[in-house]
Amino acid sequence: MIVKLIAVGIVDAIALYAVLVLATFGEWGVLAIVVAVAILINWIYFSRRALPAKYLAPGVFFLAVFQVFVLLYTGYVGFTNYGTGHNGSKDQAVNALMASALERVPDSPTYPVTVVEEGGELGLLVTSPAGNALLGTQEDPLAAVDATFDGDRAVAVEGWTSLQFADVLERQAEVTELSVAFSDDPNDGRISTPDGSSAYRYTSTLEYDGEAITDTATGTVYEDVGTGAFTAADGEELMPGWKVAVGFDNFVRAVSDSRLAGPLIYVTLWTFAFAAITVAATFAIGLFLAITFNHKRMRGRRVYRSLLILPYAIPSFLSALVWAGMMNESFGFLNQVIFGGAAIPWLTDPWMAKLSVLIVNIWLGFPYMFLVCTGALQSIPDELQEAATVDGARPWQVFRLIKLPLLLVSIAPLLISSFAFNFNNFNVVYMLTNGGPRDSAAPIPVGHTDILISMVYKVAFTGQTRDYGLASAYTIIIFIIVAVIAALAFRRTKSLEELNG
């Protein structure tokens, strides 16, 4: 009971903290879900009628958080323009645009300031010309506060730590970058300090009227046309913009944009080839070795089996890094020792890089198939082989007509799962070649050995422009492809079972 009270208490404390944070950011929908889950957990563990749920609740909770939520959020992002230049809200975009065009007001009064800090966040404690104390941060505009004065300068405010001159010098870059909104109206400008003791007012050359932004220097009007950015009549956009729903635009762009369609097609074809060749080769090698070392006349079978599973026992990312070193064109072990100093471009030539990725992936995958095929072969009754031999069947006929069909019934689901795994085998590609060599003609950062999942990673997290919406759309497309292949393959597997049954 004590352990249960402590555990539920920790959950409730975390939920309360989450509620406070979510309320601060105005995430009322997520807040309601957190409260509902906390109430449900308390009811489950303090109710005598919910015994099965007490054991199921933790697993269901983590499944919802780490799987269901991730899938739903990825799907949501795929229908937005979320990415570089479209990360925040419209208000944040307006503030950023106004701040990017600030110019010092020629007749701006000098505002005595004190740099203050709370929880690592810097703020400016400003003394107005009327002698009032105002406090603001990078996110919050100036607001009146009760402060302690030293002469005509506000020097301290409750809850904040005033920085001394040495502290200001140490954090000079942060202090000079700090810009505080003068009021809730972005047209009123901002307050900035060059030295941490005096501040000046800056106003923007852009003017925002609540609907559109006007560049006062050129007279150009930028309107909100629903694309997540203020746009001029000639199509010019002001960046940054903000995140908006775009419907199926990302999916349409992924398959119809001529610049994106080319990389998508050859990466998709290579992904299918990579997964299919890997599964076929690892199954063939694993089955051959399993038959060889399952023969009764083979001596030292246990030693050979132990040696064969070593590639599977070593972490794949570590093996890929070792192979990358051995395949180095200039000083790699393969070129210098095995091929007598030849300059074979294992990882720099597009076709050789593909071959290298296949070699390494097959090396990592065949021990698994060897173990699976060994177990499946040992489960086939010896009487079937003996009866076939008595009937005059040759070894090849016994294998093709008896062993292989029985093997496929039990191994086919594993082959399907292996195909799905290699279809998204990010580790080998990223660690060995990082998707390279790079395709310089492609409009997105993609290489000749990239598979779909590594291409998605690059679209989302590398390059100057990161497009999370497009990457999420690609992810959903990959999910649909794998799901369809798995469904068709499992239907074929069921046919095999019925045929052998």
N, C-alpha and C positions, 0 to 999 in steps of 0.2 A: 504494500500500500504506500509506503514511504517513497519507494522508487517511482511508482506511478505518479504520485503527487509532484515529485521533483521534475519528472519528464514532462508532464502536462504543464507544469508551471513554466518551464523553459519555453515550451511551444507558445504559451499565452504571452510571455514576455516578448518573444520575437514578433508575434502577431501585433502586439500593442505598439512596438517600435515601428513596424511596417505601416500601421494605420496612421501614426503621427507623420511619417515621411510622406506617405501618399496624400494625406490631407494637405500638407504643405504645398505639394505640386498640383493639387486639384484633380488627382486621378481617382474620381469617385467610383467608377465602375470596378477598377481593380480593388479599391478599398472595400467595397461591398463583398467581393469574392473572398478576400482575406478574412473578413469578419464571419462570413457564413462558414468557411472552412474551420475556423477556430471554434465556433459554436458546435459544429458537427463533431470535431475531435473530442471536445469536452463531454458531449452527450454519449459518444461511443464508449469512452473509457470510464465513465461514471454510471453507466447503465448496466443492469444485470441481464438485459434481454439482447444485448448486442455482442455476444461472445464471439461469433465468427468474424464480425467486423473488426474486432480488436486485433486480429492477426492479419486481416486483409488491408486495413487502413494504411499502414506505412508503405506497403508496396504500391497501392493505388495512388497514394499521395505523390511519391517520387516519380511514378509513371506519368502522372498528370503534369508535374512540374518540368521534368527533364525530357519528356517525349511529346506529349500532347500539346503543351503550351508552345514548345519550340516549333512544332509542325504548323500550328495555327498562326503563330506570329510570322513565320516564314511565308505562309500563304498570304497573310495580310500585307507584308512588305512588297510582295510581288505585284500587288495592285496599286502601288504608290510610286512616286518619283523620288523616293528616299535615296540619297546619295550625296556626293560632293556638291555643295551649293544649295542643297535642299535638305538640311538636317534638322532645322528647328521649326518654330511656329512663325506665323506671319508677323507678330509683334516683335519677335527676336530679329527677324530679317529687316524690319523697318528700323529698329534701333541700330543694327549693324551698318545699314546703308547710310543713315544719318551721321553716324560716328566716323564713317570712312571719308566724309567730305567736310570735316570740321575746319574752320578757319577762326583764328583768334579775333574776337571783337576789338576793333581799334581803340575804343574808349572804355574797354573793360576795366572795372576797378580791381585793385589787388585784394584778394581774399586771404587773410591769415589762415593757415591750415595746420592741423596736427594729424599725422598719419597714425591710425589706430589699427589694431588687429584683434580678431576674435576667431578662434578655431582655425587659424591659418589663412583666413580671409582678411584682406586689407580694406580699409575704409578711410574716408577723409572727414575729419571733424572740422567744419568750416565755420568761420565767424563772419557773418554778413556785415555790410556797412552800417546796418542799424544796431549791431551789437548782439544779434541773436545767434545761438548755436544751432548748426544744421549738421546732420550726419547722413552719409550715403556711401554706397558701395558700387562696384562695377555693375551689379544687377539692379540695385534698389536706388531710386532717386533720392535727392536730399529731402530730409524731413526734420522738423524741429525736435530738439532733445534738450533735456536738462543736463548741463555740463558744468564743470569746474573751470573757472577763469583764472588766468594769471595776467592781471592788468586788463587789457582789452582783447585778449586772445583766449579762446576756449582751448584748454590743454588736456582735459580728461573727461570721460563719460563712463558711467557705471556699466559694467559688463564687458568693457573693451580695454585692451592694454595699449597705452600710448608708447610709440616707438621713440627711442632716444636718437640723437643725431648719428651715433655710430651705427645703430640698427638701420637707419634710413640709408646710410652710405652702403652698408652691406647688401641691402635689397634695392639698390638704386634702379635697376632695370624694371622691377615690379612696380616701384613707386611711379616712375615716369610713364609707364604704360597704363596706370590706373586712371580711369575716366569715369566720372560720376554724372549721371543725368541731373540737370538743374531742376526739373520737375517731371510730372507725368506726361507732359506734352513734349514730344521729341523735337518740335520746332524751337523750344526754348534753349536748346544747346546743352553743353556739358561743361563740367569744371575739371581742369587738369592742373597738375603741379609739376614744374620742371625740377624743383629742388627739395620738395618735402616740407617747405615752410611757407611758401606763397603760391597761390593758385590764381588762375585767370579763367575767364569765361570764353568758350568757343561755341560758335553756331555753325550750322551746316549750310552749304550752298544748295542743298536739296531741301525742298519744302513739301511736307506731307499734310494733306487735307483730310485724311481719314479714308480716302478711296484711291487717290492717285498721288504719285510723286512727281514734282516739277523741278527740273534743273534750272535754278534761277540764273545761271550763267549763260545757258544756251536757249532757254525757253522750252526745251523738249519735255513733253508730258509722257510719263510712264504709267500705264494703267494695269490694274489687276484683271487679266483676261481669262483667269481660271486655270492657268498652266503652272502656278506655283512660283511666279516671278513677275515683277513689274516690267511691262513690255511697251516699247514705243510703237508708233504707227508703222515704222519701217522694219519691225521685227527685232530690234535691238533689245536685249534684256539686261536688267540690273541684277548683279549677283552680290551677295547671296539671295537665294529665294527661300521658299519654305515648302514643307512637305504637304502634298495633297494627293487625293485618290485620282488615279488616271485610268481606272478600269483595266481593260485588256491591252492597253497600249504597249506594255513591256513584252507581252507574249507576241503581239503582232510584229513589234520591232525585231524581236529575236529571230523570227522565221522569215520575215519579208524584207528587212533592210538588207540591201545588196552588199553593204560593207560588212555586216555581221553574219549574213547567211553563209558566205564562203568559209570563214573559220569554223562556224558551227557544223557545216557539213563534213569537212575533212576531220575535225576533231571527233565527231560522232562516229564516223566510219572507223577511225583508228581505235576508238574506245571499244567498239564491237569486236574488231579484230584482236585487240589486246586481250580482252576478256575471253574470247572464244579460243584463241590459240593457247593461252595460258592453261585454261581448263583442260583442253584436249591433250596438250603435251604433258601436263602434270599427271593426268589420269593414265595416259599410256605408259609413262615412265614408272609411276607408282605401281601400276598393275604388273608390268614386266618384272620389276624388282620383287614384288610380293610373291609372284609365281616362282621366281628363281629361288628366293630364300625360304619358301615354304616347302620346297622339295625335301623329302626325308633323307636323301643321300647327301644333302649339302651339310658340310661340317662347319662348325663355328657360326651357326646361324644367329645366335644371341649377340655375339660380338658385332657382326655385320649390321644387324638391326639397330643396335645401339649407336653405331657410327652413322648410319643413314639418317637418324632423326636429329643429328646435331644442327643442321641448318634451320630446322624448325624450332629448336630450343633457344637459339640466339635471337634476341629482339630484331625485328625486321628493319627498323630504322638504322640500327647499328650495322647490320650486314650490308645495307645499301650504301652507307658511308664508306665501309671498307672496300666494297666493289668500286665505288667512285674513285677511290685512290688507286686501286689496281688498274683501272681503265684510263688513267691519266695519259694523255698522248705523249707528253714529254718525258716523264719519269715513272710511269706506272709499271707495276710488276709484269703485266702481260706483255707490254711492248718491249721492255728492257730485258726480261729474262726468257719468257716463253717464245717470243718472236724475234729474238736477237737484235734488238734495237730498232725495230721497224716503227714508223710513225703512223700507226693506225688510228684514225680519228673516231674512237669508240663513242665519244659523247658529244662531238662537235659536228659531225656530218648527220644530216637528217635521217637517212636510212640506217646508218650504223648506230645512231642513238636509239632508234626504234628496236633494232636487233639487240642492243645491249640491255635495254629495259626488259625485253622478253627473256633474255638469258638469266638475268638476275631474278626476275619474278618466278621463273620456272624453278630455279635453284632453291628459292625460298618455299615454293609450294609443293614440290613433289614428295617431301617426307610425310606431309599430312595425307596425301593420297595413298602413299605406301602403307601407312598405319591402317587406314580405313579398308583398303583392299585386302590387307593381311587378315584383319578380323573377319571380313566378309568371306574370304576363301576358307578360313578355318571353320566357319559355320555351315559350309556345304557338306552334307553327309558323304563319307567316303563310299558308301554303298552305291550311290548314283554313278560315280566314276567307274567302280568295279563292274557294275552291271553293263555299262556302255562298252567297256573293254571286252567283256565276255561276248557281247553281241557283235564284236568285230570293229568297233569304232576306233579310229585313229586318234592320237593325242590332239591334233588340231580340231577334229570334229567334236571331241569331248569338250574342248574349250569353247568352240563357237556355238555349239548347240545346247550345251548344258551349263557350263560354268558362267559364261558371259551373260546369258539372259537372267540367271539367278542373281548375279552380281548387280546388274543394272536395276533390278527391282529394289534392292536395298540401298544402292549407292546413288540412284538418280536424284533423290531429294538433296543429297549432299553436293552433287554436281551443279544443281540449280543454285543452291546457296553459295557455292564457290564462284559461279558466274556473277551473281549479284555482288559478292564481295569484291571481285576483281574489277567489276564495272565501276566501282567507286574506290579503287585501291590508290588512295592519295599518297600514302607513305613512300612507296617505292619510287613513284614518278618524282615527287618533290625532293626526296633525299638524294636520288641518283643524278637527275638531270635538271631538276627544277623546271621541268617542262621544255627545256631547250633542246636544240638551238632555237633562238627566238625567230619568229616569223616577222620580219621587219615590214612586210607589206600589209599586215593585219591592223585594223583600227583599234583593236583591243590587245592588251599584253598577253599574247598566246604564243606557244612554241610548238615545234613539230612533234614532240612526245607528250604534249598535254592531253590528258583525257578530260572528259566533261567535268568531273568534280574539281580537278586542278584548274581548269579554265574558269570555273565559277569562283574559285578562291581568288584568282588573279583579278577578275572583274570587280570583285567586292573589296579586296584589301590591298591591291598594289596599283601602281601607276599614279599619275597626277589626278585622274578623275576616277572616283570610286562610286560605282553605280550599284547600290544594294538592291534596288528594285529589279533591275535587269538580272542580277545574280540570283535573286529569289525566284524569278520567273524561270530561269534555266534550271534551278533546283527542282521546281515542280514538274518541269518537262522530264527531267531525269527520273523522278519518282514514277511518273506515269509510264515511261518506257520500261523500267525495271519491273513494275507491277504487271504490265501486260505480258512481258516475257515470262515472268514467274508463273502467271496464271496458265498460259499456254503450255509451259513445260510441265507443270503439275498435272494438267489434264492428260498430257502424253504419258506421264508416269502412271497415272491411274489406268490407262489403257494397257501398259506393260503388265501391271499387276493382274488385270483381268485376263490378259492373254496367258500368263504363266499360271494363273489360278486354275 
